[in-house]
Amino acid sequence: MYNDSNYVFFDNTKKTIEGLKEKYKIGVISDTDPSIKRVLKNAGIYDYFDNMALSYELGENKPSPGMFRHALEAMNLPAIETVFIDDYEKKT
């Protein structure tokens, strides 16, 4: 949490986010702690996000509907016009 080297970004992360940002609103919904903001700033991608729904700020964790509702309201988007991409593979 306090060591930025614990976070690994793909080589094309910034370029991909820049390309998406040209056409879409981009947000973060994360179960995390305050260090995430520093990590994203140090990676040079923090300013690309329109909103961040962060568990430590909201007092709830995914899959709580409140986190997703907060993100949708903050970005003024209906759920049907959004895509959620997670970093964990769903196990069935």
Distance bins in CASP14 RR format, pairs under 12 A and 6 or more apart:
PFRMAT RR
TARGET T0000
AUTHOR 0000-0000-0000
RMODE 2
METHOD distances of the structure
MODEL  1
1 7 0 0 0 0 1 0 0 0 0 0 0
1 32 0 0 0 0 1 0 0 0 0 0 0
1 33 1 0 1 0 0 0 0 0 0 0 0
1 34 0 0 0 0 1 0 0 0 0 0 0
1 35 1 0 1 0 0 0 0 0 0 0 0
1 36 0 0 0 0 1 0 0 0 0 0 0
1 38 0 0 0 0 0 1 0 0 0 0 0
1 39 0 0 0 0 1 0 0 0 0 0 0
1 56 0 0 0 0 0 1 0 0 0 0 0
2 33 0 0 0 0 1 0 0 0 0 0 0
2 34 0 0 0 0 0 1 0 0 0 0 0
2 35 1 0 0 1 0 0 0 0 0 0 0
2 36 0 0 0 0 0 1 0 0 0 0 0
2 38 0 0 0 0 1 0 0 0 0 0 0
2 39 0 0 0 0 0 1 0 0 0 0 0
3 35 0 0 0 0 1 0 0 0 0 0 0
3 38 0 0 0 0 0 1 0 0 0 0 0
3 39 0 0 0 0 1 0 0 0 0 0 0
3 42 0 0 0 0 0 1 0 0 0 0 0
4 35 0 0 0 0 1 0 0 0 0 0 0
4 36 0 0 0 0 0 1 0 0 0 0 0
4 37 0 0 0 0 0 1 0 0 0 0 0
4 38 1 0 0 1 0 0 0 0 0 0 0
4 39 1 0 1 0 0 0 0 0 0 0 0
4 40 0 0 0 0 1 0 0 0 0 0 0
4 41 0 0 0 0 1 0 0 0 0 0 0
4 42 1 0 1 0 0 0 0 0 0 0 0
4 43 1 0 0 1 0 0 0 0 0 0 0
4 44 0 0 0 0 0 1 0 0 0 0 0
5 39 0 0 0 0 1 0 0 0 0 0 0
5 42 0 0 0 0 0 1 0 0 0 0 0
5 43 0 0 0 0 0 1 0 0 0 0 0
6 35 0 0 0 0 1 0 0 0 0 0 0
6 36 0 0 0 0 0 1 0 0 0 0 0
6 39 0 0 0 0 1 0 0 0 0 0 0
6 42 0 0 0 0 0 1 0 0 0 0 0
7 13 0 0 0 0 0 1 0 0 0 0 0
7 30 0 0 0 0 0 1 0 0 0 0 0
7 32 0 0 0 0 0 1 0 0 0 0 0
7 35 0 0 0 0 1 0 0 0 0 0 0
7 36 0 0 0 0 1 0 0 0 0 0 0
7 38 0 0 0 0 0 1 0 0 0 0 0
7 39 1 0 1 0 0 0 0 0 0 0 0
7 40 0 0 0 0 1 0 0 0 0 0 0
7 41 0 0 0 0 0 1 0 0 0 0 0
7 42 0 0 0 0 1 0 0 0 0 0 0
7 43 1 0 0 1 0 0 0 0 0 0 0
7 44 0 0 0 0 0 1 0 0 0 0 0
7 45 0 0 0 0 0 1 0 0 0 0 0
7 87 0 0 0 0 0 1 0 0 0 0 0
8 39 0 0 0 0 0 1 0 0 0 0 0
8 43 0 0 0 0 0 1 0 0 0 0 0
8 87 0 0 0 0 0 1 0 0 0 0 0
9 15 0 0 0 0 0 1 0 0 0 0 0
9 16 0 0 0 0 1 0 0 0 0 0 0
9 17 0 0 0 0 1 0 0 0 0 0 0
9 39 0 0 0 0 1 0 0 0 0 0 0
9 40 0 0 0 0 1 0 0 0 0 0 0
9 42 0 0 0 0 0 1 0 0 0 0 0
9 43 1 0 1 0 0 0 0 0 0 0 0
9 44 0 0 0 0 1 0 0 0 0 0 0
9 45 1 0 0 1 0 0 0 0 0 0 0
9 87 0 0 0 0 0 1 0 0 0 0 0
10 16 1 0 0 1 0 0 0 0 0 0 0
10 17 0 0 0 0 0 1 0 0 0 0 0
10 43 0 0 0 0 0 1 0 0 0 0 0
10 45 0 0 0 0 0 1 0 0 0 0 0
10 87 0 0 0 0 0 1 0 0 0 0 0
11 43 0 0 0 0 0 1 0 0 0 0 0
12 18 0 0 0 0 1 0 0 0 0 0 0
12 19 0 0 0 0 0 1 0 0 0 0 0
12 20 0 0 0 0 0 1 0 0 0 0 0
12 45 0 0 0 0 0 1 0 0 0 0 0
13 19 0 0 0 0 0 1 0 0 0 0 0
13 20 0 0 0 0 0 1 0 0 0 0 0
13 40 0 0 0 0 0 1 0 0 0 0 0
13 43 1 0 0 1 0 0 0 0 0 0 0
13 44 0 0 0 0 1 0 0 0 0 0 0
13 45 1 0 0 1 0 0 0 0 0 0 0
13 48 0 0 0 0 0 1 0 0 0 0 0
14 20 0 0 0 0 0 1 0 0 0 0 0
14 21 0 0 0 0 0 1 0 0 0 0 0
14 40 0 0 0 0 0 1 0 0 0 0 0
14 43 1 0 0 1 0 0 0 0 0 0 0
14 44 1 0 0 1 0 0 0 0 0 0 0
14 45 1 0 1 0 0 0 0 0 0 0 0
14 46 0 0 0 0 0 1 0 0 0 0 0
14 47 0 0 0 0 0 1 0 0 0 0 0
14 48 0 0 0 0 1 0 0 0 0 0 0
15 21 0 0 0 0 0 1 0 0 0 0 0
15 22 0 0 0 0 0 1 0 0 0 0 0
15 44 0 0 0 0 0 1 0 0 0 0 0
15 45 0 0 0 0 0 1 0 0 0 0 0
15 48 0 0 0 0 0 1 0 0 0 0 0
16 22 0 0 0 0 0 1 0 0 0 0 0
16 24 0 0 0 0 0 1 0 0 0 0 0
16 26 0 0 0 0 0 1 0 0 0 0 0
16 45 0 0 0 0 1 0 0 0 0 0 0
16 48 0 0 0 0 0 1 0 0 0 0 0
16 85 0 0 0 0 0 1 0 0 0 0 0
17 23 0 0 0 0 0 1 0 0 0 0 0
17 24 0 0 0 0 0 1 0 0 0 0 0
17 26 1 0 0 1 0 0 0 0 0 0 0
17 27 0 0 0 0 0 1 0 0 0 0 0
17 28 0 0 0 0 0 1 0 0 0 0 0
17 40 0 0 0 0 0 1 0 0 0 0 0
17 43 0 0 0 0 1 0 0 0 0 0 0
17 44 0 0 0 0 1 0 0 0 0 0 0
17 45 1 0 1 0 0 0 0 0 0 0 0
17 46 0 0 0 0 0 1 0 0 0 0 0
17 47 0 0 0 0 0 1 0 0 0 0 0
17 48 1 0 1 0 0 0 0 0 0 0 0
17 49 0 0 0 0 1 0 0 0 0 0 0
17 50 0 0 0 0 0 1 0 0 0 0 0
17 85 0 0 0 0 0 1 0 0 0 0 0
18 24 0 0 0 0 0 1 0 0 0 0 0
18 26 0 0 0 0 0 1 0 0 0 0 0
18 44 0 0 0 0 0 1 0 0 0 0 0
18 45 0 0 0 0 1 0 0 0 0 0 0
18 47 0 0 0 0 0 1 0 0 0 0 0
18 48 1 0 0 1 0 0 0 0 0 0 0
19 26 0 0 0 0 1 0 0 0 0 0 0
19 45 0 0 0 0 0 1 0 0 0 0 0
19 48 0 0 0 0 1 0 0 0 0 0 0
20 26 1 0 1 0 0 0 0 0 0 0 0
20 27 0 0 0 0 0 1 0 0 0 0 0
20 45 0 0 0 0 0 1 0 0 0 0 0
20 48 0 0 0 0 1 0 0 0 0 0 0
20 49 0 0 0 0 0 1 0 0 0 0 0
20 50 0 0 0 0 0 1 0 0 0 0 0
20 83 0 0 0 0 0 1 0 0 0 0 0
20 85 0 0 0 0 0 1 0 0 0 0 0
21 27 0 0 0 0 0 1 0 0 0 0 0
21 45 0 0 0 0 1 0 0 0 0 0 0
21 47 0 0 0 0 1 0 0 0 0 0 0
21 48 1 0 1 0 0 0 0 0 0 0 0
21 49 0 0 0 0 1 0 0 0 0 0 0
21 50 0 0 0 0 1 0 0 0 0 0 0
22 48 0 0 0 0 0 1 0 0 0 0 0
24 48 0 0 0 0 0 1 0 0 0 0 0
24 49 0 0 0 0 0 1 0 0 0 0 0
24 50 0 0 0 0 1 0 0 0 0 0 0
24 75 0 0 0 0 0 1 0 0 0 0 0
24 77 0 0 0 0 0 1 0 0 0 0 0
24 81 0 0 0 0 1 0 0 0 0 0 0
24 82 0 0 0 0 1 0 0 0 0 0 0
24 83 0 0 0 0 1 0 0 0 0 0 0
24 85 0 0 0 0 0 1 0 0 0 0 0
25 48 0 0 0 0 0 1 0 0 0 0 0
25 49 0 0 0 0 1 0 0 0 0 0 0
25 50 1 0 1 0 0 0 0 0 0 0 0
25 51 1 0 0 1 0 0 0 0 0 0 0
25 71 0 0 0 0 0 1 0 0 0 0 0
25 72 0 0 0 0 0 1 0 0 0 0 0
25 74 0 0 0 0 1 0 0 0 0 0 0
25 75 1 0 1 0 0 0 0 0 0 0 0
25 76 0 0 0 0 1 0 0 0 0 0 0
25 77 1 0 0 1 0 0 0 0 0 0 0
25 81 0 0 0 0 1 0 0 0 0 0 0
25 82 0 0 0 0 1 0 0 0 0 0 0
25 83 0 0 0 0 0 1 0 0 0 0 0
26 40 0 0 0 0 0 1 0 0 0 0 0
26 45 0 0 0 0 1 0 0 0 0 0 0
26 46 0 0 0 0 0 1 0 0 0 0 0
26 47 0 0 0 0 0 1 0 0 0 0 0
26 48 1 0 1 0 0 0 0 0 0 0 0
26 49 1 0 1 0 0 0 0 0 0 0 0
26 50 1 0 1 0 0 0 0 0 0 0 0
26 51 0 0 0 0 1 0 0 0 0 0 0
26 52 0 0 0 0 0 1 0 0 0 0 0
26 71 0 0 0 0 0 1 0 0 0 0 0
26 75 0 0 0 0 1 0 0 0 0 0 0
26 77 0 0 0 0 0 1 0 0 0 0 0
26 82 0 0 0 0 0 1 0 0 0 0 0
26 83 0 0 0 0 0 1 0 0 0 0 0
26 84 0 0 0 0 0 1 0 0 0 0 0
26 85 0 0 0 0 0 1 0 0 0 0 0
27 40 0 0 0 0 0 1 0 0 0 0 0
27 45 0 0 0 0 0 1 0 0 0 0 0
27 46 0 0 0 0 0 1 0 0 0 0 0
27 47 0 0 0 0 0 1 0 0 0 0 0
27 48 0 0 0 0 1 0 0 0 0 0 0
27 49 1 0 1 0 0 0 0 0 0 0 0
27 50 1 0 1 0 0 0 0 0 0 0 0
27 51 1 0 1 0 0 0 0 0 0 0 0
27 52 1 0 0 1 0 0 0 0 0 0 0
27 53 1 0 0 1 0 0 0 0 0 0 0
27 54 0 0 0 0 0 1 0 0 0 0 0
27 67 0 0 0 0 0 1 0 0 0 0 0
27 68 0 0 0 0 0 1 0 0 0 0 0
27 70 0 0 0 0 0 1 0 0 0 0 0
27 71 1 0 0 1 0 0 0 0 0 0 0
27 72 0 0 0 0 0 1 0 0 0 0 0
27 74 0 0 0 0 1 0 0 0 0 0 0
27 75 1 0 0 1 0 0 0 0 0 0 0
27 77 0 0 0 0 0 1 0 0 0 0 0
27 82 0 0 0 0 1 0 0 0 0 0 0
27 83 0 0 0 0 0 1 0 0 0 0 0
27 84 0 0 0 0 1 0 0 0 0 0 0
27 85 0 0 0 0 0 1 0 0 0 0 0
28 36 1 0 0 1 0 0 0 0 0 0 0
28 37 0 0 0 0 1 0 0 0 0 0 0
28 39 0 0 0 0 0 1 0 0 0 0 0
28 40 1 0 0 1 0 0 0 0 0 0 0
28 45 0 0 0 0 1 0 0 0 0 0 0
28 46 0 0 0 0 1 0 0 0 0 0 0
28 48 0 0 0 0 1 0 0 0 0 0 0
28 49 1 0 1 0 0 0 0 0 0 0 0
28 50 0 0 0 0 1 0 0 0 0 0 0
28 51 1 0 0 1 0 0 0 0 0 0 0
28 52 1 0 1 0 0 0 0 0 0 0 0
28 53 1 0 0 1 0 0 0 0 0 0 0
28 54 1 0 0 1 0 0 0 0 0 0 0
28 55 0 0 0 0 0 1 0 0 0 0 0
28 57 0 0 0 0 0 1 0 0 0 0 0
28 62 0 0 0 0 0 1 0 0 0 0 0
28 67 0 0 0 0 0 1 0 0 0 0 0
28 70 0 0 0 0 0 1 0 0 0 0 0
28 71 0 0 0 0 1 0 0 0 0 0 0
28 74 0 0 0 0 0 1 0 0 0 0 0
28 75 0 0 0 0 0 1 0 0 0 0 0
28 84 0 0 0 0 0 1 0 0 0 0 0
28 85 0 0 0 0 0 1 0 0 0 0 0
28 86 0 0 0 0 0 1 0 0 0 0 0
28 87 0 0 0 0 0 1 0 0 0 0 0
29 36 0 0 0 0 0 1 0 0 0 0 0
29 49 0 0 0 0 0 1 0 0 0 0 0
29 51 0 0 0 0 1 0 0 0 0 0 0
29 52 1 0 0 1 0 0 0 0 0 0 0
29 53 1 0 1 0 0 0 0 0 0 0 0
29 54 0 0 0 0 1 0 0 0 0 0 0
29 55 0 0 0 0 1 0 0 0 0 0 0
29 57 0 0 0 0 0 1 0 0 0 0 0
29 58 0 0 0 0 1 0 0 0 0 0 0
29 60 0 0 0 0 0 1 0 0 0 0 0
29 61 0 0 0 0 0 1 0 0 0 0 0
29 62 1 0 0 1 0 0 0 0 0 0 0
29 63 0 0 0 0 1 0 0 0 0 0 0
29 64 0 0 0 0 0 1 0 0 0 0 0
29 65 0 0 0 0 0 1 0 0 0 0 0
29 66 0 0 0 0 1 0 0 0 0 0 0
29 67 1 0 1 0 0 0 0 0 0 0 0
29 68 1 0 0 1 0 0 0 0 0 0 0
29 69 0 0 0 0 0 1 0 0 0 0 0
29 70 0 0 0 0 1 0 0 0 0 0 0
29 71 1 0 1 0 0 0 0 0 0 0 0
29 72 0 0 0 0 1 0 0 0 0 0 0
29 74 0 0 0 0 0 1 0 0 0 0 0
29 75 0 0 0 0 0 1 0 0 0 0 0
29 82 0 0 0 0 0 1 0 0 0 0 0
29 83 0 0 0 0 0 1 0 0 0 0 0
29 84 1 0 0 1 0 0 0 0 0 0 0
29 85 0 0 0 0 1 0 0 0 0 0 0
29 86 0 0 0 0 1 0 0 0 0 0 0
29 87 0 0 0 0 0 1 0 0 0 0 0
30 36 1 0 0 1 0 0 0 0 0 0 0
30 37 0 0 0 0 0 1 0 0 0 0 0
30 39 0 0 0 0 0 1 0 0 0 0 0
30 40 0 0 0 0 0 1 0 0 0 0 0
30 49 0 0 0 0 0 1 0 0 0 0 0
30 51 0 0 0 0 0 1 0 0 0 0 0
30 52 1 0 0 1 0 0 0 0 0 0 0
30 53 1 0 0 1 0 0 0 0 0 0 0
30 54 1 0 1 0 0 0 0 0 0 0 0
30 55 1 0 0 1 0 0 0 0 0 0 0
30 56 0 0 0 0 1 0 0 0 0 0 0
30 57 0 0 0 0 0 1 0 0 0 0 0
30 58 0 0 0 0 0 1 0 0 0 0 0
30 60 0 0 0 0 0 1 0 0 0 0 0
30 61 0 0 0 0 1 0 0 0 0 0 0
30 62 1 0 0 1 0 0 0 0 0 0 0
30 67 0 0 0 0 1 0 0 0 0 0 0
30 68 0 0 0 0 0 1 0 0 0 0 0
30 70 0 0 0 0 0 1 0 0 0 0 0
30 71 0 0 0 0 0 1 0 0 0 0 0
30 84 0 0 0 0 0 1 0 0 0 0 0
30 85 0 0 0 0 0 1 0 0 0 0 0
30 86 0 0 0 0 1 0 0 0 0 0 0
30 87 0 0 0 0 1 0 0 0 0 0 0
30 88 0 0 0 0 0 1 0 0 0 0 0
31 53 0 0 0 0 0 1 0 0 0 0 0
31 54 0 0 0 0 1 0 0 0 0 0 0
31 55 1 0 1 0 0 0 0 0 0 0 0
31 56 0 0 0 0 1 0 0 0 0 0 0
31 57 0 0 0 0 0 1 0 0 0 0 0
31 58 0 0 0 0 0 1 0 0 0 0 0
31 59 0 0 0 0 0 1 0 0 0 0 0
31 60 0 0 0 0 1 0 0 0 0 0 0
31 61 1 0 1 0 0 0 0 0 0 0 0
31 62 1 0 1 0 0 0 0 0 0 0 0
31 63 0 0 0 0 1 0 0 0 0 0 0
31 64 0 0 0 0 1 0 0 0 0 0 0
31 67 0 0 0 0 1 0 0 0 0 0 0
31 86 0 0 0 0 0 1 0 0 0 0 0
31 87 0 0 0 0 0 1 0 0 0 0 0
31 88 0 0 0 0 0 1 0 0 0 0 0
32 38 0 0 0 0 0 1 0 0 0 0 0
32 39 0 0 0 0 1 0 0 0 0 0 0
32 40 0 0 0 0 0 1 0 0 0 0 0
32 52 0 0 0 0 1 0 0 0 0 0 0
32 53 0 0 0 0 0 1 0 0 0 0 0
32 54 1 0 1 0 0 0 0 0 0 0 0
32 55 1 0 0 1 0 0 0 0 0 0 0
32 56 1 0 0 1 0 0 0 0 0 0 0
32 57 0 0 0 0 1 0 0 0 0 0 0
32 58 0 0 0 0 0 1 0 0 0 0 0
32 59 0 0 0 0 0 1 0 0 0 0 0
32 61 0 0 0 0 1 0 0 0 0 0 0
32 62 0 0 0 0 0 1 0 0 0 0 0
32 67 0 0 0 0 0 1 0 0 0 0 0
32 87 0 0 0 0 0 1 0 0 0 0 0
33 39 0 0 0 0 0 1 0 0 0 0 0
33 54 0 0 0 0 1 0 0 0 0 0 0
33 55 0 0 0 0 1 0 0 0 0 0 0
33 56 1 0 1 0 0 0 0 0 0 0 0
33 57 0 0 0 0 0 1 0 0 0 0 0
33 59 0 0 0 0 0 1 0 0 0 0 0
33 61 0 0 0 0 0 1 0 0 0 0 0
34 40 0 0 0 0 0 1 0 0 0 0 0
34 41 0 0 0 0 0 1 0 0 0 0 0
34 52 0 0 0 0 0 1 0 0 0 0 0
34 54 0 0 0 0 1 0 0 0 0 0 0
34 55 0 0 0 0 0 1 0 0 0 0 0
34 56 1 0 0 1 0 0 0 0 0 0 0
34 57 0 0 0 0 1 0 0 0 0 0 0
35 41 0 0 0 0 0 1 0 0 0 0 0
35 42 0 0 0 0 0 1 0 0 0 0 0
35 54 0 0 0 0 0 1 0 0 0 0 0
35 56 0 0 0 0 1 0 0 0 0 0 0
36 42 0 0 0 0 0 1 0 0 0 0 0
36 43 0 0 0 0 0 1 0 0 0 0 0
36 45 0 0 0 0 0 1 0 0 0 0 0
36 46 0 0 0 0 1 0 0 0 0 0 0
36 49 0 0 0 0 0 1 0 0 0 0 0
36 52 1 0 0 1 0 0 0 0 0 0 0
36 53 0 0 0 0 0 1 0 0 0 0 0
36 54 1 0 0 1 0 0 0 0 0 0 0
36 55 0 0 0 0 1 0 0 0 0 0 0
36 56 0 0 0 0 1 0 0 0 0 0 0
36 57 0 0 0 0 0 1 0 0 0 0 0
37 43 0 0 0 0 0 1 0 0 0 0 0
37 44 0 0 0 0 0 1 0 0 0 0 0
37 45 0 0 0 0 0 1 0 0 0 0 0
37 46 1 0 0 1 0 0 0 0 0 0 0
37 47 0 0 0 0 0 1 0 0 0 0 0
37 49 0 0 0 0 1 0 0 0 0 0 0
37 52 1 0 0 1 0 0 0 0 0 0 0
37 54 0 0 0 0 1 0 0 0 0 0 0
37 56 0 0 0 0 0 1 0 0 0 0 0
37 57 0 0 0 0 0 1 0 0 0 0 0
38 44 0 0 0 0 0 1 0 0 0 0 0
38 46 0 0 0 0 1 0 0 0 0 0 0
39 45 0 0 0 0 1 0 0 0 0 0 0
39 46 0 0 0 0 1 0 0 0 0 0 0
39 52 0 0 0 0 0 1 0 0 0 0 0
40 46 1 1 0 0 0 0 0 0 0 0 0
40 47 0 0 0 0 1 0 0 0 0 0 0
40 48 0 0 0 0 1 0 0 0 0 0 0
40 49 1 0 0 1 0 0 0 0 0 0 0
40 52 0 0 0 0 1 0 0 0 0 0 0
40 54 0 0 0 0 0 1 0 0 0 0 0
41 47 0 0 0 0 1 0 0 0 0 0 0
41 48 0 0 0 0 0 1 0 0 0 0 0
41 49 0 0 0 0 0 1 0 0 0 0 0
41 52 0 0 0 0 0 1 0 0 0 0 0
43 49 0 0 0 0 0 1 0 0 0 0 0
45 52 0 0 0 0 0 1 0 0 0 0 0
46 52 0 0 0 0 1 0 0 0 0 0 0
49 71 0 0 0 0 0 1 0 0 0 0 0
49 74 0 0 0 0 0 1 0 0 0 0 0
49 75 0 0 0 0 0 1 0 0 0 0 0
50 71 0 0 0 0 1 0 0 0 0 0 0
50 72 0 0 0 0 0 1 0 0 0 0 0
50 74 1 0 0 1 0 0 0 0 0 0 0
50 75 1 0 1 0 0 0 0 0 0 0 0
50 76 0 0 0 0 1 0 0 0 0 0 0
50 77 0 0 0 0 1 0 0 0 0 0 0
50 82 0 0 0 0 0 1 0 0 0 0 0
51 57 0 0 0 0 0 1 0 0 0 0 0
51 58 0 0 0 0 0 1 0 0 0 0 0
51 67 0 0 0 0 0 1 0 0 0 0 0
51 68 0 0 0 0 0 1 0 0 0 0 0
51 70 0 0 0 0 1 0 0 0 0 0 0
51 71 1 0 1 0 0 0 0 0 0 0 0
51 72 0 0 0 0 1 0 0 0 0 0 0
51 73 0 0 0 0 1 0 0 0 0 0 0
51 74 1 0 1 0 0 0 0 0 0 0 0
51 75 1 0 1 0 0 0 0 0 0 0 0
51 76 0 0 0 0 1 0 0 0 0 0 0
51 77 0 0 0 0 1 0 0 0 0 0 0
51 82 0 0 0 0 0 1 0 0 0 0 0
52 58 0 0 0 0 1 0 0 0 0 0 0
52 67 0 0 0 0 0 1 0 0 0 0 0
52 70 0 0 0 0 1 0 0 0 0 0 0
52 71 0 0 0 0 1 0 0 0 0 0 0
52 74 0 0 0 0 1 0 0 0 0 0 0
52 75 0 0 0 0 0 1 0 0 0 0 0
53 59 0 0 0 0 0 1 0 0 0 0 0
53 60 0 0 0 0 1 0 0 0 0 0 0
53 61 0 0 0 0 0 1 0 0 0 0 0
53 62 0 0 0 0 1 0 0 0 0 0 0
53 64 0 0 0 0 1 0 0 0 0 0 0
53 65 0 0 0 0 0 1 0 0 0 0 0
53 66 0 0 0 0 1 0 0 0 0 0 0
53 67 1 0 1 0 0 0 0 0 0 0 0
53 68 1 0 0 1 0 0 0 0 0 0 0
53 69 0 0 0 0 1 0 0 0 0 0 0
53 70 1 0 1 0 0 0 0 0 0 0 0
53 71 1 0 1 0 0 0 0 0 0 0 0
53 72 0 0 0 0 1 0 0 0 0 0 0
53 73 0 0 0 0 1 0 0 0 0 0 0
53 74 1 0 0 1 0 0 0 0 0 0 0
53 75 0 0 0 0 1 0 0 0 0 0 0
53 84 0 0 0 0 0 1 0 0 0 0 0
54 60 0 0 0 0 0 1 0 0 0 0 0
54 61 0 0 0 0 0 1 0 0 0 0 0
54 62 0 0 0 0 0 1 0 0 0 0 0
54 67 0 0 0 0 1 0 0 0 0 0 0
54 70 0 0 0 0 1 0 0 0 0 0 0
54 71 0 0 0 0 1 0 0 0 0 0 0
54 74 0 0 0 0 0 1 0 0 0 0 0
55 61 1 0 1 0 0 0 0 0 0 0 0
55 62 1 0 0 1 0 0 0 0 0 0 0
55 63 0 0 0 0 0 1 0 0 0 0 0
55 64 0 0 0 0 1 0 0 0 0 0 0
55 66 0 0 0 0 0 1 0 0 0 0 0
55 67 1 0 0 1 0 0 0 0 0 0 0
55 68 0 0 0 0 0 1 0 0 0 0 0
55 70 0 0 0 0 0 1 0 0 0 0 0
55 71 0 0 0 0 0 1 0 0 0 0 0
56 67 0 0 0 0 0 1 0 0 0 0 0
57 67 0 0 0 0 0 1 0 0 0 0 0
57 70 0 0 0 0 1 0 0 0 0 0 0
57 71 0 0 0 0 0 1 0 0 0 0 0
57 74 0 0 0 0 0 1 0 0 0 0 0
58 64 0 0 0 0 1 0 0 0 0 0 0
58 65 0 0 0 0 0 1 0 0 0 0 0
58 66 1 0 0 1 0 0 0 0 0 0 0
58 67 1 0 1 0 0 0 0 0 0 0 0
58 68 0 0 0 0 0 1 0 0 0 0 0
58 69 0 0 0 0 1 0 0 0 0 0 0
58 70 1 0 1 0 0 0 0 0 0 0 0
58 71 0 0 0 0 1 0 0 0 0 0 0
58 73 0 0 0 0 0 1 0 0 0 0 0
58 74 0 0 0 0 0 1 0 0 0 0 0
59 66 0 0 0 0 1 0 0 0 0 0 0
59 67 0 0 0 0 1 0 0 0 0 0 0
59 70 0 0 0 0 0 1 0 0 0 0 0
60 66 1 0 0 1 0 0 0 0 0 0 0
60 67 1 0 1 0 0 0 0 0 0 0 0
60 68 0 0 0 0 0 1 0 0 0 0 0
60 69 0 0 0 0 0 1 0 0 0 0 0
60 70 0 0 0 0 1 0 0 0 0 0 0
61 67 1 0 0 1 0 0 0 0 0 0 0
61 68 0 0 0 0 0 1 0 0 0 0 0
62 68 1 0 0 1 0 0 0 0 0 0 0
62 69 0 0 0 0 0 1 0 0 0 0 0
62 70 0 0 0 0 0 1 0 0 0 0 0
62 71 0 0 0 0 0 1 0 0 0 0 0
62 84 0 0 0 0 1 0 0 0 0 0 0
62 86 0 0 0 0 1 0 0 0 0 0 0
62 87 0 0 0 0 0 1 0 0 0 0 0
62 88 0 0 0 0 1 0 0 0 0 0 0
63 69 0 0 0 0 0 1 0 0 0 0 0
63 84 0 0 0 0 0 1 0 0 0 0 0
63 86 0 0 0 0 1 0 0 0 0 0 0
63 88 0 0 0 0 0 1 0 0 0 0 0
63 90 0 0 0 0 0 1 0 0 0 0 0
64 70 0 0 0 0 1 0 0 0 0 0 0
64 71 0 0 0 0 0 1 0 0 0 0 0
65 71 0 0 0 0 0 1 0 0 0 0 0
65 72 0 0 0 0 0 1 0 0 0 0 0
65 73 0 0 0 0 0 1 0 0 0 0 0
65 79 0 0 0 0 0 1 0 0 0 0 0
66 72 0 0 0 0 1 0 0 0 0 0 0
66 73 0 0 0 0 1 0 0 0 0 0 0
66 74 0 0 0 0 0 1 0 0 0 0 0
67 73 0 0 0 0 0 1 0 0 0 0 0
67 74 0 0 0 0 0 1 0 0 0 0 0
67 84 0 0 0 0 0 1 0 0 0 0 0
68 74 0 0 0 0 0 1 0 0 0 0 0
68 75 0 0 0 0 0 1 0 0 0 0 0
68 77 0 0 0 0 0 1 0 0 0 0 0
68 78 0 0 0 0 0 1 0 0 0 0 0
68 79 1 0 0 1 0 0 0 0 0 0 0
68 82 0 0 0 0 1 0 0 0 0 0 0
68 84 1 0 0 1 0 0 0 0 0 0 0
68 86 0 0 0 0 0 1 0 0 0 0 0
69 75 0 0 0 0 0 1 0 0 0 0 0
69 77 0 0 0 0 0 1 0 0 0 0 0
69 78 0 0 0 0 0 1 0 0 0 0 0
69 79 0 0 0 0 1 0 0 0 0 0 0
69 82 0 0 0 0 0 1 0 0 0 0 0
70 77 0 0 0 0 0 1 0 0 0 0 0
71 77 0 0 0 0 1 0 0 0 0 0 0
71 78 0 0 0 0 0 1 0 0 0 0 0
71 79 0 0 0 0 1 0 0 0 0 0 0
71 82 0 0 0 0 1 0 0 0 0 0 0
71 83 0 0 0 0 0 1 0 0 0 0 0
71 84 0 0 0 0 1 0 0 0 0 0 0
72 78 1 0 0 1 0 0 0 0 0 0 0
72 79 1 0 1 0 0 0 0 0 0 0 0
72 80 0 0 0 0 0 1 0 0 0 0 0
72 81 0 0 0 0 1 0 0 0 0 0 0
72 82 1 0 0 1 0 0 0 0 0 0 0
72 84 0 0 0 0 0 1 0 0 0 0 0
73 79 0 0 0 0 0 1 0 0 0 0 0
73 82 0 0 0 0 0 1 0 0 0 0 0
74 82 0 0 0 0 0 1 0 0 0 0 0
75 81 0 0 0 0 1 0 0 0 0 0 0
75 82 0 0 0 0 1 0 0 0 0 0 0
76 82 0 0 0 0 0 1 0 0 0 0 0
77 83 0 0 0 0 0 1 0 0 0 0 0
77 84 0 0 0 0 0 1 0 0 0 0 0
84 90 0 0 0 0 0 1 0 0 0 0 0
END
